[in-house]
Amino acid sequence: MKRLLAALCALAAMDASAYASDREDVTVVQVELEAGTMHEECMRVEAGQKRRYSWKSSAPVDFNIHYHRGDEVFYPVKRERMRGDGGTFTAKSAEDYCWMWTAKASAKVEGRIELK
């Protein structure tokens, strides 16, 4: 019995360490937005790098991927009143990109952004 318990503990530790290393390249989004509020997940993406993303929402939200240069904002991806979206985003230039959700009504948003 002690051997079985030790083996199970070792297996759990291996799974936890593998999960932790995978998490470095994955951003999990779980947020409840009140009406009129927004949420952003921002990260550096180098030119040519790809990020796979997917998300769903309990109510329609506006979604975009954007970056700033000085006072200007650029939107490589922009969607309105969506309950979900996904795909692969490839950066044309090295920037600090933000995945942003804006709610007109209360909504729960869940999703993932991961290095591809």
RADACOR-V492321 format. One record per pair of residues at least 24 apart in sequence whose C-alpha atoms are under 10 Angstrom apart, sorted by sequence separation. I is the first residue (numbers start at 1). J is the second residue. D is the distance in whole Angstrom. If there is no record, write none. Layout:
<<I J D> <I J D>>
This chain:
<<33 57 10> <38 62 9> <39 63 10> <40 64 10> <41 65 9> <42 66 9> <43 67 10> <58 82 10> <59 83 6> <60 84 8> <65 89 9> <83 107 9> <89 113 10> <26 51 9> <28 53 10> <29 54 10> <30 55 9> <32 57 9> <38 63 10> <40 65 9> <42 67 9> <57 82 8> <58 83 7> <59 84 9> <83 108 10> <84 109 9> <86 111 9> <88 113 9> <25 51 9> <26 52 9> <27 53 9> <28 54 10> <29 55 8> <30 56 10> <31 57 10> <32 58 9> <35 61 10> <40 66 10> <56 82 8> <57 83 5> <58 84 9> <69 95 9> <83 109 9> <84 110 9> <85 111 9> <86 112 9> <87 113 10> <88 114 9> <89 115 10> <90 116 10> <26 53 10> <28 55 10> <29 56 10> <30 57 10> <55 82 10> <56 83 6> <57 84 6> <67 94 10> <68 95 8> <69 96 10> <84 111 9> <86 113 9> <88 115 10> <89 116 9> <33 61 10> <55 83 8> <56 84 4> <57 85 9> <67 95 7> <68 96 8> <88 116 8> <55 84 5> <56 85 7> <66 95 9> <67 96 6> <68 97 8> <54 84 7> <55 85 6> <56 86 9> <66 96 9> <67 97 5> <68 98 9> <54 85 6> <55 86 6> <66 97 6> <67 98 6> <53 85 8> <54 86 4> <55 87 10> <65 97 7> <66 98 5> <67 99 9> <53 86 5> <54 87 7> <65 98 5> <66 99 7> <52 86 7> <53 87 6> <54 88 9> <64 98 8> <65 99 5> <66 100 8> <52 87 6> <53 88 6> <64 99 6> <65 100 6> <51 87 8> <52 88 4> <53 89 8> <63 99 7> <64 100 5> <65 101 9> <51 88 6> <52 89 6> <63 100 6> <64 101 7> <50 88 6> <51 89 5> <52 90 9> <62 100 8> <63 101 5> <64 102 9> <50 89 5> <51 90 7> <61 100 10> <62 101 6> <63 102 6> <49 89 8> <50 90 4> <51 91 8> <61 101 6> <62 102 5> <63 103 9> <48 89 10> <49 90 6> <50 91 7> <60 101 10> <61 102 6> <62 103 7> <48 90 6> <49 91 6> <50 92 10> <60 102 9> <61 103 5> <62 104 8> <47 90 8> <48 91 5> <49 92 8> <60 103 7> <61 104 7> <45 89 10> <46 90 9> <47 91 5> <48 92 6> <49 93 9> <57 101 10> <59 103 8> <60 104 8> <61 105 8> <45 90 9> <46 91 7> <47 92 5> <48 93 7> <49 94 9> <59 104 9> <60 105 8> <61 106 9> <45 91 7> <46 92 8> <47 93 4> <48 94 8> <53 99 9> <57 103 10> <59 105 7> <60 106 9> <61 107 8> <44 91 10> <45 92 9> <46 93 6> <47 94 4> <59 106 7> <60 107 8> <61 108 10> <45 93 8> <46 94 4> <47 95 8> <58 106 8> <59 107 5> <60 108 10> <61 109 9> <45 94 6> <46 95 7> <57 106 10> <58 107 5> <59 108 7> <60 109 10> <44 94 7> <45 95 6> <46 96 9> <57 107 6> <58 108 5> <59 109 9> <44 95 6> <45 96 6> <46 97 10> <56 107 10> <57 108 5> <58 109 7> <43 95 8> <44 96 4> <45 97 7> <56 108 8> <57 109 4> <58 110 9> <43 96 5> <44 97 6> <45 98 10> <56 109 6> <57 110 6> <42 96 7> <43 97 6> <44 98 9> <55 109 7> <56 110 6> <57 111 9> <42 97 5> <43 98 6> <55 110 5> <56 111 6> <41 97 8> <42 98 4> <43 99 9> <54 110 9> <55 111 4> <56 112 10> <40 97 10> <41 98 5> <42 99 6> <54 111 5> <55 112 6> <40 98 6> <41 99 5> <42 100 8> <53 111 7> <54 112 6> <55 113 9> <39 98 10> <40 99 6> <41 100 7> <53 112 6> <54 113 7> <39 99 8> <40 100 4> <41 101 9> <52 112 8> <53 113 4> <54 114 9> <39 100 6> <40 101 7> <51 112 10> <52 113 6> <53 114 6> <38 100 7> <39 101 5> <40 102 9> <51 113 6> <52 114 5> <53 115 9> <38 101 5> <39 102 7> <51 114 5> <52 115 6> <53 116 9> <37 101 9> <38 102 4> <39 103 9> <50 114 9> <51 115 5> <52 116 6> <37 102 6> <38 103 6> <50 115 6> <51 116 5> <36 102 7> <37 103 6> <38 104 9> <49 115 8> <50 116 5> <35 102 8> <36 103 5> <37 104 8> <49 116 8> <33 101 9> <34 102 9> <35 103 5> <36 104 5> <37 105 9> <33 102 8> <34 103 7> <35 104 5> <36 105 7> <37 106 9> <31 101 10> <33 103 6> <34 104 8> <35 105 4> <36 106 8> <37 107 10> <39 109 9> <45 115 9> <32 103 10> <33 104 9> <34 105 7> <35 106 5> <33 105 8> <34 106 4> <35 107 8> <41 113 9> <33 106 5> <34 107 7> <32 106 7> <33 107 5> <34 108 9> <32 107 6> <33 108 6> <31 107 8> <32 108 4> <33 109 8> <31 108 6> <32 109 6> <30 108 7> <31 109 5> <32 110 9> <30 109 6> <31 110 7> <29 109 7> <30 110 5> <31 111 9> <29 110 5> <30 111 7> <28 110 8> <29 111 5> <30 112 9> <28 111 6> <29 112 6> <27 111 8> <28 112 5> <29 113 8> <27 112 6> <28 113 7> <26 112 7> <27 113 5> <28 114 9> <26 113 6> <27 114 6> <25 113 8> <26 114 4> <27 115 9> <25 114 6> <26 115 7> <24 114 9> <25 115 5> <26 116 10> <23 114 9> <24 115 9> <25 116 9> <22 114 10> <22 115 10>>
